[in-house]
Amino acid sequence: MILIMVFMFFISLTDVFIAGRISKDVQASVGLVSQVYFIFVVVATASNVGTVSVISRLYGSDDLDTYRNAVYSILLTIFVAGVVLSILGVLLSSIIIKLLNVPESIKKISIPLTQIYTAGVVFQYVLLCTNSILRASKMVKRSLFTMSVVCVTNILLNFYFVFYTPVYYNGIALSTAVSLFIGAVINFIFVKNIIKGALSYTFYYVKKIFNIGWPSALLQIGWQLGTTTLFLIIAKLPEKNVEVMAALTNGLRIESAIFLPAFAFNMANAVIVGNLLGEGKKHEAFKNGIVTAVMGVIAITVMTLIVVIFARDVSQILSKDSVVIKESVLYIYISMISEPFMAFSAILGGGLNGAGDTRSVMMRIVAAMWIVRIPLAYIMGITLGFGAPGIWWSMNASIVAQMILIARRYFKKEWLDYAV
């Protein structure tokens, strides 16, 4: 799982690196578009939580027929949803970008990027769903192979399209869409062997998956809208707003290197807890969830120190603008303080998701975002005039609040009796 997250990190890092080679406007646009794009893939990312929770339990129960039917049913449903949202994304991208309160130079670049990205949503849906199925079925190495191919393809095509074809910066999005298509095909070949003996479409398990997944959908929407709102708050800064937007884009990508083990452990914890609960081992599920979280915090702390030490070097790689580099380094120095708290909450949250207790995770993270982060960001960044540092400190405060809320829920143990 960590290696898979490493590949995903290099994909996103390459996008920002190439954008930074072009201009700060393109770099800021890539950051903004990534937030809009995730709104369109929220159904897939949310269903992944439900898929892992349900499929991991069915896999652990050894009920082969039910397991195959559930896999077939969710995969077909996700494919249809992906097609619909790809079409809507292409049609609505221009309208959405024009409604955002960002500089016109950013809008002009963001519209075609968003249209190309959203055209590949259907491939993203299939890839995410099949990755979840393979992960829940203890076939994560196959998912690893697929993501390695996606990573290499994306990076190579990124450089080729941007620097050697007329599509220019639009190649950043085009390389992503093409690589997602290749990955979806490879994963479907793997999953095809699982669904070969499926008897019929079973709406019952699709309903179960989405009942567990819809809180994660709200969580993803709330989180992405919150991050987009941060971009809009930054746009209100009296000076250097474009540079700070580019710095946030860079900082989030650099910070995602630290998120790698956290979210790898998050997803692994969901499978571990789901499999153990499927086997009826509640105490082991609770204990292993904590052990996984502690392991993740240790890994995160080490990586945090490394990123802080090389913050300026990495920032200089991602941008050639001196102001953007300076703001990126400042973001890293401030945001790194909350990384261990983020890791602990994210990994325990993965255990709760694996148990199907997704509502509590959603409510706590959304509350930390919209009750703590967003109001504080506006007050400290705009009203009190602290600027970008005030916004970065508000993000730290929300992470600490999130950790406290999720840890309390986990240690109450009520989720151990949650029925999937």
C-alpha positions as CSV (number, residue, x, y, z in Angstrom):
1,M,0.0,0.0,0.0
2,I,2.9,2.4,0.8
3,L,4.4,1.7,-2.7
4,I,1.0,2.3,-4.3
5,M,0.8,5.6,-2.6
6,V,4.3,6.4,-3.6
7,F,3.3,5.9,-7.3
8,M,0.3,8.2,-6.8
9,F,2.5,10.8,-5.2
10,F,4.9,10.9,-8.1
11,I,2.0,11.3,-10.5
12,S,0.7,14.4,-8.7
13,L,4.2,15.7,-8.1
14,T,5.0,15.5,-11.8
15,D,1.9,17.5,-12.7
16,V,3.0,20.3,-10.3
17,F,6.6,20.1,-11.4
18,I,5.8,20.5,-15.1
19,A,3.2,23.2,-14.4
20,G,5.9,25.1,-12.4
21,R,8.2,24.9,-15.4
22,I,5.6,26.7,-17.5
23,S,4.3,29.5,-15.2
24,K,2.9,30.3,-11.8
25,D,-0.5,30.8,-13.4
26,V,-0.5,27.2,-14.8
27,Q,0.7,25.9,-11.4
28,A,-2.0,27.7,-9.5
29,S,-4.6,26.4,-12.0
30,V,-3.5,22.8,-11.6
31,G,-4.0,23.2,-7.9
32,L,-7.5,24.7,-8.3
33,V,-8.5,22.1,-11.0
34,S,-7.5,19.2,-8.8
35,Q,-10.0,20.3,-6.1
36,V,-12.8,20.6,-8.7
37,Y,-11.9,17.3,-10.2
38,F,-12.2,15.4,-6.9
39,I,-15.8,16.6,-6.7
40,F,-16.6,14.6,-9.8
41,V,-14.8,11.4,-8.4
42,V,-16.4,11.7,-5.0
43,V,-18.9,8.8,-5.7
44,A,-16.0,6.5,-6.5
45,T,-13.8,7.4,-3.6
46,A,-16.8,7.2,-1.2
47,S,-17.9,3.8,-2.6
48,N,-14.4,2.5,-2.1
49,V,-14.8,2.7,1.7
50,G,-18.0,0.7,1.5
51,T,-16.5,-1.7,-1.0
52,V,-13.5,-2.5,1.2
53,S,-15.8,-2.8,4.3
54,V,-18.3,-5.2,2.7
55,I,-16.0,-7.1,0.3
56,S,-13.3,-7.7,3.0
57,R,-15.9,-9.2,5.3
58,L,-17.4,-11.4,2.5
59,Y,-13.9,-12.5,1.6
60,G,-13.1,-13.4,5.2
61,S,-16.4,-15.3,5.5
62,D,-15.5,-17.7,2.6
63,D,-19.0,-17.3,1.1
64,L,-17.7,-17.5,-2.5
65,D,-21.0,-17.1,-4.5
66,T,-22.1,-14.0,-2.5
67,Y,-18.6,-12.6,-2.7
68,R,-18.5,-12.9,-6.5
69,N,-22.0,-11.4,-7.0
70,A,-21.2,-8.5,-4.7
71,V,-18.0,-7.8,-6.7
72,Y,-19.8,-8.0,-10.0
73,S,-22.6,-5.8,-8.8
74,I,-20.6,-2.9,-7.4
75,L,-18.2,-2.9,-10.4
76,L,-21.1,-2.6,-12.9
77,T,-22.7,0.1,-10.8
78,I,-19.5,2.1,-10.6
79,F,-18.9,1.9,-14.3
80,V,-22.3,3.3,-15.2
81,A,-21.9,6.1,-12.6
82,G,-18.5,6.9,-14.1
83,V,-19.9,7.3,-17.6
84,V,-22.6,9.6,-16.4
85,L,-20.3,11.8,-14.4
86,S,-17.7,12.0,-17.2
87,I,-20.4,13.4,-19.5
88,L,-21.6,15.9,-16.8
89,G,-18.0,16.9,-16.1
90,V,-17.2,17.8,-19.7
91,L,-20.5,19.7,-20.0
92,L,-20.3,21.6,-16.7
93,S,-16.6,22.3,-16.3
94,S,-16.7,25.7,-18.0
95,I,-19.7,26.8,-15.9
96,I,-18.1,25.7,-12.6
97,I,-14.8,27.4,-13.2
98,K,-16.4,30.7,-14.3
99,L,-18.4,30.8,-11.1
100,L,-15.2,30.7,-9.0
101,N,-13.8,34.0,-7.7
102,V,-10.3,33.6,-9.0
103,P,-8.2,35.7,-11.4
104,E,-9.2,35.6,-15.1
105,S,-5.8,34.3,-16.1
106,I,-6.5,31.2,-13.8
107,K,-10.0,30.7,-15.3
108,K,-8.7,30.7,-18.9
109,I,-6.2,27.9,-18.1
110,S,-8.5,25.9,-15.8
111,I,-11.4,25.4,-18.1
112,P,-9.7,23.1,-20.7
113,L,-7.7,21.4,-18.0
114,T,-10.9,20.5,-16.1
115,Q,-12.7,19.3,-19.3
116,I,-9.9,16.9,-20.1
117,Y,-9.6,15.7,-16.6
118,T,-13.3,15.0,-16.2
119,A,-13.4,13.2,-19.6
120,G,-11.3,10.5,-17.9
121,V,-13.5,10.2,-14.8
122,V,-15.0,6.9,-16.0
123,F,-11.5,5.3,-16.1
124,Q,-10.7,6.7,-12.7
125,Y,-13.9,5.1,-11.3
126,V,-13.1,1.7,-12.7
127,L,-9.5,1.9,-11.5
128,L,-10.4,3.0,-7.9
129,C,-13.2,0.4,-7.6
130,T,-11.0,-2.5,-8.9
131,N,-8.2,-1.4,-6.6
132,S,-10.5,-1.6,-3.7
133,I,-11.8,-5.0,-4.7
134,L,-8.2,-6.3,-5.1
135,R,-7.2,-4.8,-1.8
136,A,-10.1,-6.2,0.1
137,S,-9.5,-9.7,-1.5
138,K,-5.8,-9.7,-0.3
139,M,-4.5,-9.3,-3.9
140,V,-2.9,-5.9,-3.3
141,K,0.2,-6.8,-5.3
142,R,-1.8,-6.9,-8.5
143,S,-3.0,-3.4,-7.7
144,L,0.6,-2.5,-7.1
145,F,1.6,-3.7,-10.5
146,T,-1.2,-1.7,-12.1
147,M,-0.4,1.5,-10.3
148,S,3.3,1.2,-11.3
149,V,2.3,1.0,-15.0
150,V,-0.1,4.0,-14.5
151,C,2.7,6.0,-12.8
152,V,5.4,5.4,-15.5
153,T,2.9,6.0,-18.3
154,N,1.6,9.2,-16.7
155,I,5.0,10.7,-16.2
156,L,6.4,9.9,-19.6
157,L,3.2,11.1,-21.4
158,N,3.3,14.2,-19.2
159,F,6.7,15.3,-20.5
160,Y,5.8,14.2,-24.1
161,F,2.5,16.0,-24.4
162,V,3.5,19.2,-22.7
163,F,6.9,19.8,-24.3
164,Y,6.7,17.9,-27.6
165,T,3.1,18.4,-28.9
166,P,0.8,21.4,-29.6
167,V,-1.5,20.5,-26.6
168,Y,1.1,22.3,-24.3
169,Y,-0.1,22.6,-20.7
170,N,-3.3,20.6,-21.5
171,G,-1.0,17.6,-21.8
172,I,-0.9,17.6,-18.0
173,A,-4.5,16.5,-17.9
174,L,-4.4,14.4,-21.1
175,S,-1.5,12.2,-19.7
176,T,-3.6,11.5,-16.7
177,A,-6.7,10.5,-18.7
178,V,-4.7,8.2,-20.9
179,S,-2.8,6.5,-18.0
180,L,-6.1,6.0,-16.1
181,F,-7.5,4.2,-19.1
182,I,-4.6,1.9,-19.3
183,G,-4.8,1.2,-15.6
184,A,-8.5,0.5,-15.7
185,V,-8.0,-2.1,-18.5
186,I,-5.3,-3.9,-16.6
187,N,-7.2,-4.0,-13.3
188,F,-10.4,-5.2,-15.1
189,I,-8.4,-8.2,-16.5
190,F,-7.4,-9.1,-12.9
191,V,-10.9,-8.7,-11.5
192,K,-12.5,-10.5,-14.4
193,N,-11.3,-13.8,-12.9
194,I,-13.1,-13.0,-9.7
195,I,-16.5,-12.2,-11.3
196,K,-16.2,-15.1,-13.8
197,G,-18.6,-17.3,-11.7
198,A,-21.0,-14.4,-10.7
199,L,-24.6,-15.5,-10.9
200,S,-26.5,-12.2,-11.0
201,Y,-26.6,-8.5,-10.2
202,T,-27.3,-8.2,-6.5
203,F,-28.7,-4.8,-5.5
204,Y,-28.7,-5.8,-1.9
205,Y,-24.9,-5.5,-1.6
206,V,-24.7,-2.4,-3.7
207,K,-27.1,-0.8,-1.3
208,K,-25.0,-2.0,1.6
209,I,-21.9,-0.5,0.1
210,F,-23.5,2.8,-0.6
211,N,-25.1,2.9,2.8
212,I,-21.6,2.7,4.3
213,G,-20.1,4.9,1.6
214,W,-22.4,7.9,1.5
215,P,-21.0,9.5,4.6
216,S,-17.6,9.2,3.0
217,A,-19.1,11.0,-0.1
218,L,-20.2,13.8,2.1
219,L,-16.8,13.8,3.8
220,Q,-15.0,14.1,0.4
221,I,-17.4,16.8,-0.8
222,G,-16.9,18.7,2.5
223,W,-13.1,18.3,2.4
224,Q,-12.7,19.3,-1.2
225,L,-15.1,22.2,-0.9
226,G,-13.2,23.3,2.2
227,T,-9.8,23.1,0.3
228,T,-11.4,25.0,-2.6
229,T,-12.7,27.6,-0.2
230,L,-9.1,28.0,1.1
231,F,-8.1,28.9,-2.4
232,L,-10.9,31.5,-2.6
233,I,-9.8,32.9,0.8
234,I,-6.3,33.2,-0.5
235,A,-7.6,35.0,-3.6
236,K,-8.8,37.7,-1.2
237,L,-5.4,38.4,0.1
238,P,-4.4,42.0,-0.6
239,E,-1.1,41.0,-2.2
240,K,0.8,38.0,-3.6
241,N,-2.5,36.0,-3.9
242,V,-1.5,34.1,-7.0
243,E,1.9,33.3,-5.6
244,V,0.3,32.0,-2.3
245,M,-2.2,29.9,-4.4
246,A,0.8,28.4,-6.2
247,A,2.5,27.9,-2.9
248,L,-0.5,26.0,-1.5
249,T,-0.6,23.9,-4.6
250,N,3.1,23.0,-4.1
251,G,2.8,22.6,-0.4
252,L,-0.1,20.2,-0.7
253,R,1.9,18.1,-3.2
254,I,5.0,18.1,-1.0
255,E,2.9,17.4,2.1
256,S,1.3,14.5,0.2
257,A,4.7,12.7,0.5
258,I,4.1,12.6,4.2
259,F,0.5,11.5,3.6
260,L,1.7,8.4,1.8
261,P,2.3,6.1,4.7
262,A,-0.6,7.6,6.6
263,F,-3.2,6.8,4.0
264,A,-1.5,3.5,3.1
265,F,-1.9,2.5,6.8
266,N,-5.4,4.0,6.7
267,M,-6.5,1.7,3.8
268,A,-4.6,-1.3,5.2
269,N,-6.3,-0.8,8.6
270,A,-9.7,-0.8,6.9
271,V,-8.9,-4.2,5.4
272,I,-7.4,-5.6,8.6
273,V,-10.3,-4.5,10.8
274,G,-12.8,-5.7,8.2
275,N,-11.3,-9.1,7.8
276,L,-11.0,-9.6,11.5
277,L,-14.5,-8.6,12.2
278,G,-15.7,-10.9,9.4
279,E,-14.0,-13.7,11.3
280,G,-15.7,-12.6,14.6
281,K,-12.4,-11.4,16.3
282,K,-13.5,-8.1,17.8
283,H,-10.7,-7.7,20.4
284,E,-8.0,-8.4,17.7
285,A,-9.6,-5.9,15.4
286,F,-9.5,-3.2,18.1
287,K,-5.9,-4.0,19.1
288,N,-4.5,-4.3,15.6
289,G,-6.1,-0.9,14.7
290,I,-4.1,0.8,17.4
291,V,-0.9,-1.0,16.5
292,T,-1.3,0.1,12.9
293,A,-1.9,3.7,14.0
294,V,1.3,3.7,16.2
295,M,3.4,2.3,13.3
296,G,2.0,5.0,11.0
297,V,2.8,7.8,13.4
298,I,6.4,6.7,13.8
299,A,6.8,6.5,10.0
300,I,5.1,9.9,9.6
301,T,7.4,11.6,12.2
302,V,10.5,10.4,10.4
303,M,9.2,11.6,7.0
304,T,8.2,14.9,8.5
305,L,11.7,15.6,9.7
306,I,13.1,14.7,6.2
307,V,10.7,17.0,4.4
308,V,11.4,19.9,6.8
309,I,15.2,19.5,6.3
310,F,14.9,19.6,2.5
311,A,11.9,21.9,2.2
312,R,13.7,24.6,0.3
313,D,15.4,22.2,-2.1
314,V,12.1,20.5,-3.0
315,S,10.3,23.9,-3.3
316,Q,13.0,25.0,-5.8
317,I,12.4,22.0,-7.9
318,L,8.7,22.6,-8.1
319,S,8.9,26.3,-9.0
320,K,11.3,28.9,-10.5
321,D,9.5,31.9,-9.0
322,S,11.4,33.2,-5.9
323,V,8.2,34.4,-4.1
324,V,6.4,31.1,-4.7
325,I,9.5,29.2,-3.3
326,K,9.5,31.4,-0.2
327,E,5.8,30.9,0.4
328,S,6.1,27.2,-0.2
329,V,8.8,26.8,2.4
330,L,6.8,28.8,4.9
331,Y,3.8,26.6,4.3
332,I,5.9,23.4,4.9
333,Y,7.5,24.7,8.1
334,I,4.1,25.6,9.7
335,S,2.0,22.6,8.4
336,M,4.6,20.0,9.4
337,I,3.7,20.5,13.1
338,S,0.4,18.8,12.8
339,E,1.5,15.8,10.7
340,P,1.7,13.2,13.6
341,F,-1.8,14.2,14.7
342,M,-3.0,13.8,11.1
343,A,-1.5,10.4,10.9
344,F,-3.0,9.1,14.1
345,S,-6.5,10.3,13.2
346,A,-6.4,9.1,9.6
347,I,-5.3,5.6,10.5
348,L,-7.7,5.2,13.4
349,G,-10.4,6.5,11.0
350,G,-9.4,3.8,8.5
351,G,-10.2,1.2,11.2
352,L,-13.6,2.8,11.8
353,N,-14.3,2.8,8.1
354,G,-13.3,-0.9,7.9
355,A,-16.0,-1.6,10.5
356,G,-18.5,0.4,8.6
357,D,-18.7,3.2,11.1
358,T,-18.3,5.8,8.3
359,R,-20.8,8.3,9.7
360,S,-18.8,9.1,12.8
361,V,-15.6,9.6,10.7
362,M,-17.5,11.9,8.3
363,M,-19.1,14.1,11.1
364,R,-15.8,14.6,12.9
365,I,-13.6,15.5,10.0
366,V,-16.2,17.8,8.4
367,A,-16.7,19.5,11.8
368,A,-13.0,20.1,12.1
369,M,-12.9,21.5,8.6
370,W,-15.9,23.8,8.6
371,I,-16.2,24.8,12.3
372,V,-12.4,25.2,12.9
373,R,-10.4,25.5,9.7
374,I,-12.5,27.7,7.4
375,P,-13.6,30.3,10.0
376,L,-10.2,30.5,11.5
377,A,-8.5,30.8,8.1
378,Y,-10.7,33.8,7.2
379,I,-10.4,35.5,10.6
380,M,-6.7,35.0,10.9
381,G,-5.8,35.4,7.2
382,I,-8.1,38.2,6.1
383,T,-9.8,39.9,9.1
384,L,-6.8,40.0,11.4
385,G,-4.4,40.5,8.5
386,F,-2.0,37.7,9.3
387,G,-2.0,36.7,5.7
388,A,-0.9,33.2,4.5
389,P,0.7,32.2,7.9
390,G,-2.6,32.7,9.6
391,I,-4.3,30.4,7.1
392,W,-1.6,27.7,7.5
393,W,-2.0,27.8,11.4
394,S,-5.8,27.4,11.0
395,M,-5.1,24.2,9.1
396,N,-3.0,22.9,12.0
397,A,-5.7,23.7,14.5
398,S,-8.3,21.8,12.6
399,I,-6.0,18.7,12.4
400,V,-5.6,18.6,16.1
401,A,-9.3,19.0,16.7
402,Q,-9.9,16.2,14.2
403,M,-7.5,13.8,16.0
404,I,-9.1,14.4,19.3
405,L,-12.6,13.7,18.0
406,I,-11.7,10.5,16.1
407,A,-9.6,9.1,18.9
408,R,-12.4,9.5,21.4
409,R,-14.8,7.6,19.1
410,Y,-12.3,4.8,18.5
411,F,-11.5,4.2,22.1
412,K,-15.2,4.0,23.1
413,K,-15.3,0.7,21.1
414,E,-19.0,1.2,20.1
415,W,-18.0,0.6,16.5
416,L,-17.0,-3.0,17.2
417,D,-20.7,-3.9,17.3
418,Y,-21.5,-2.0,14.1
419,A,-23.5,-4.3,11.8
420,V,-22.6,-4.2,8.1
